[in-house]
Amino acid sequence: MNVTVTRDDGLWVAVAEGLPEGVVGAMDYEHFSDLHAEFPDFLADLLDRDPGPIEWRYEIKSWRPSGNAIGRTP
């Protein structure tokens, strides 16, 4: 099972690929450790079976604050 992880609005978002039509396997988590601990169980409950090995793919965009956000004065 392939799972893509992104970061959005301060949350870790996991989306599973290759699920049956009409099934959405997506969850968000505040803590990265919760994602890895809970998402496999979520998939097992969703599919009513063990999802098998999970291949995690991370698509994290870098974030850079504006000049004033890091304490510079204009």
Residue frames as a rotation matrix with the C-alpha (Angstrom) as fourth column:
MET 1
0.594 0.805 0.000 0.00
0.805 -0.594 0.000 0.00
0.000 0.000 -1.000 0.00
ASN 2
-0.498 -0.729 0.470 1.41
0.721 -0.649 -0.243 3.40
0.482 0.218 0.848 -0.96
VAL 3
0.562 0.611 -0.557 0.78
0.815 -0.526 0.245 6.33
-0.143 -0.591 -0.794 1.36
THR 4
-0.183 -0.555 0.812 1.66
0.575 -0.730 -0.369 9.93
0.797 0.399 0.453 0.58
VAL 5
0.256 0.155 -0.954 2.35
0.930 -0.310 0.199 12.22
-0.265 -0.938 -0.223 3.52
THR 6
-0.130 -0.246 0.960 2.17
0.504 -0.851 -0.150 16.00
0.854 0.464 0.234 3.25
ARG 7
-0.602 -0.051 -0.797 2.17
0.741 -0.406 -0.535 18.90
-0.296 -0.912 0.282 5.68
ASP 8
-0.407 0.561 0.720 -0.83
0.418 -0.587 0.693 21.23
0.812 0.583 0.004 5.56
ASP 9
0.271 0.540 0.797 -1.94
-0.368 -0.707 0.604 23.94
0.889 -0.457 0.007 8.02
GLY 10
-0.218 -0.496 0.841 0.27
-0.953 -0.076 -0.293 22.52
0.209 -0.865 -0.456 10.76
LEU 11
0.499 0.452 0.740 -1.01
-0.591 0.802 -0.092 18.96
-0.634 -0.391 0.667 10.34
TRP 12
-0.784 -0.620 0.036 0.53
-0.451 0.609 0.653 15.79
-0.426 0.496 -0.757 8.93
VAL 13
0.316 0.921 -0.229 -1.82
-0.815 0.139 -0.562 14.49
-0.486 0.364 0.795 6.22
ALA 14
-0.756 -0.502 0.420 -1.68
-0.264 0.821 0.507 10.87
-0.599 0.272 -0.753 5.04
VAL 15
0.306 0.822 -0.481 -3.49
-0.862 0.024 -0.506 9.68
-0.404 0.569 0.716 1.90
ALA 16
-0.290 -0.336 0.896 -3.54
-0.042 0.940 0.339 6.03
-0.956 0.060 -0.287 0.84
GLU 17
-0.296 0.112 -0.949 -3.46
-0.938 -0.220 0.267 5.16
-0.179 0.969 0.170 -2.86
GLY 18
-0.741 -0.064 -0.668 -5.02
-0.427 0.813 0.396 2.23
0.517 0.579 -0.630 -4.66
LEU 19
-0.764 0.546 0.342 -8.11
-0.172 0.338 -0.925 1.83
-0.621 -0.766 -0.164 -2.53
PRO 20
-0.479 0.668 0.570 -11.40
0.852 0.510 0.117 0.49
-0.212 0.542 -0.813 -3.91
GLU 21
-0.646 0.303 0.701 -13.55
0.285 -0.756 0.590 2.99
0.708 0.581 0.401 -5.80
GLY 22
0.352 0.849 0.395 -15.49
-0.011 -0.418 0.908 5.26
0.936 -0.324 -0.138 -3.45
VAL 23
0.721 -0.192 -0.665 -13.18
0.690 0.277 0.669 4.59
0.056 -0.942 0.332 -0.49
VAL 24
0.535 -0.542 0.648 -11.19
-0.220 -0.830 -0.513 7.56
0.816 0.132 -0.563 0.78
GLY 25
0.597 -0.435 -0.674 -8.22
0.776 0.525 0.349 6.66
0.202 -0.732 0.651 2.94
ALA 26
-0.189 -0.625 0.757 -7.07
0.259 -0.776 -0.576 10.00
0.947 0.087 0.309 4.31
MET 27
0.692 0.316 -0.650 -6.42
0.707 -0.111 0.698 11.24
0.148 -0.942 -0.300 7.83
ASP 28
0.206 -0.674 0.709 -4.60
-0.092 -0.735 -0.672 14.13
0.974 0.073 -0.214 9.44
TYR 29
0.530 -0.185 -0.828 -2.54
0.804 0.421 0.421 14.18
0.270 -0.888 0.371 12.62
GLU 30
0.958 -0.217 0.188 -1.00
-0.267 -0.914 0.306 16.85
0.106 -0.344 -0.933 14.82
HIS 31
0.283 -0.882 0.377 2.03
-0.707 0.073 0.703 14.73
-0.648 -0.465 -0.603 15.67
PHE 32
-0.021 -0.416 -0.909 4.24
-0.934 0.333 -0.131 12.84
0.357 0.847 -0.395 13.23
SER 33
-0.907 -0.378 0.187 4.56
-0.422 0.816 -0.396 9.91
-0.003 -0.438 -0.899 15.65
ASP 34
-0.220 0.911 0.349 0.75
-0.351 0.259 -0.900 9.52
-0.910 -0.321 0.263 15.74
LEU 35
0.313 0.296 -0.903 0.67
-0.940 -0.044 -0.340 9.23
-0.140 0.954 0.264 11.96
HIS 36
-0.398 -0.579 -0.712 2.93
-0.681 0.706 -0.194 6.18
0.615 0.408 -0.675 11.92
ALA 37
-0.952 0.043 0.304 1.32
-0.216 0.608 -0.764 4.62
-0.218 -0.793 -0.569 14.98
GLU 38
-0.328 0.939 0.102 -2.33
-0.157 0.052 -0.986 5.10
-0.931 -0.340 0.131 13.97
PHE 39
-0.070 0.357 -0.931 -2.65
-0.948 -0.315 -0.050 5.26
-0.311 0.879 0.361 10.18
PRO 40
-0.817 -0.212 -0.537 -1.98
-0.418 0.858 0.298 1.54
0.397 0.467 -0.790 9.58
ASP 41
-0.821 0.571 -0.005 -4.76
0.374 0.531 -0.760 0.68
-0.432 -0.626 -0.650 12.07
PHE 42
-0.177 0.745 -0.643 -7.07
-0.479 -0.636 -0.605 3.19
-0.860 0.201 0.469 10.35
LEU 43
-0.365 -0.024 -0.931 -6.43
-0.920 0.159 0.357 1.45
0.140 0.987 -0.080 7.02
ALA 44
-0.980 -0.009 -0.199 -7.01
0.018 0.991 -0.134 -1.99
0.198 -0.135 -0.971 8.53
ASP 45
-0.524 0.843 -0.125 -10.37
0.240 0.005 -0.971 -0.86
-0.817 -0.539 -0.204 9.92
LEU 46
-0.120 0.451 -0.885 -11.30
-0.748 -0.627 -0.218 0.85
-0.653 0.636 0.412 6.66
LEU 47
-0.330 -0.133 -0.935 -10.47
-0.871 0.424 0.247 -2.19
0.364 0.896 -0.256 4.52
ASP 48
0.659 0.545 0.519 -11.51
-0.734 0.617 0.284 -4.80
-0.166 -0.568 0.807 7.09
ARG 49
0.865 -0.499 -0.059 -8.12
0.473 0.848 -0.239 -6.50
0.169 0.179 0.969 6.57
ASP 50
0.262 -0.876 -0.405 -4.43
0.441 -0.264 0.858 -5.96
-0.858 -0.403 0.317 7.14
PRO 51
0.856 0.099 -0.508 -3.23
-0.333 -0.647 -0.686 -3.35
-0.396 0.756 -0.521 4.62
GLY 52
0.710 -0.675 0.201 0.08
0.692 0.615 -0.377 -5.20
0.131 0.407 0.904 4.26
PRO 53
-0.252 -0.891 -0.377 3.39
0.893 -0.364 0.264 -3.39
-0.372 -0.270 0.888 3.99
ILE 54
0.850 0.496 -0.176 3.14
0.423 -0.843 -0.333 0.37
-0.314 0.208 -0.926 3.68
GLU 55
-0.244 -0.876 0.416 5.49
0.964 -0.267 0.002 2.37
0.109 0.401 0.909 1.50
TRP 56
0.490 0.370 -0.789 5.59
0.594 -0.804 -0.008 5.91
-0.638 -0.465 -0.615 2.87
ARG 57
-0.197 -0.515 0.834 6.28
0.896 -0.440 -0.059 8.80
0.398 0.736 0.548 0.47
TYR 58
0.107 0.141 -0.984 6.87
0.730 -0.683 -0.019 12.29
-0.675 -0.716 -0.176 1.87
GLU 59
-0.086 -0.054 0.995 6.09
0.817 -0.576 0.039 15.43
0.571 0.816 0.093 -0.11
ILE 60
0.439 0.135 -0.888 7.10
0.778 -0.552 0.300 18.22
-0.450 -0.823 -0.348 2.22
LYS 61
0.489 -0.238 0.840 7.58
0.498 -0.714 -0.492 21.70
0.717 0.658 -0.231 0.81
SER 62
-0.511 -0.708 -0.488 10.15
0.838 -0.283 -0.467 23.86
0.192 -0.648 0.737 2.49
TRP 63
0.686 0.727 0.046 8.85
0.665 -0.651 0.366 26.83
0.296 -0.220 -0.930 4.40
ARG 64
-0.528 -0.849 -0.010 10.66
0.802 -0.494 -0.336 30.09
0.281 -0.185 0.942 4.80
PRO 65
0.261 0.652 -0.712 9.32
0.825 -0.533 -0.185 32.96
-0.500 -0.539 -0.678 6.92
SER 66
0.698 -0.017 0.716 9.19
0.439 -0.780 -0.446 36.48
0.566 0.626 -0.537 5.57
GLY 67
-0.232 -0.931 0.282 12.03
0.326 -0.348 -0.879 38.80
0.917 -0.112 0.384 6.60
ASN 68
-0.266 0.165 0.950 10.16
-0.707 -0.703 -0.075 40.45
0.656 -0.691 0.304 9.47
ALA 69
0.753 0.635 -0.174 8.95
-0.378 0.634 0.675 37.14
0.539 -0.442 0.717 10.87
ILE 70
0.481 -0.629 -0.611 12.45
0.694 0.699 -0.172 36.26
0.535 -0.341 0.773 12.04
GLY 71
0.484 -0.181 -0.856 13.04
0.773 -0.369 0.515 39.38
-0.409 -0.911 -0.039 14.08
ARG 72
-0.600 -0.687 0.409 14.43
0.797 -0.555 0.238 41.82
0.063 0.469 0.881 11.55
THR 73
0.057 0.591 -0.805 13.32
0.430 -0.742 -0.514 45.38
-0.901 -0.317 -0.297 11.82
PRO 74
0.646 0.262 0.717 12.33
0.761 -0.145 -0.632 47.29
-0.062 0.954 -0.292 8.69
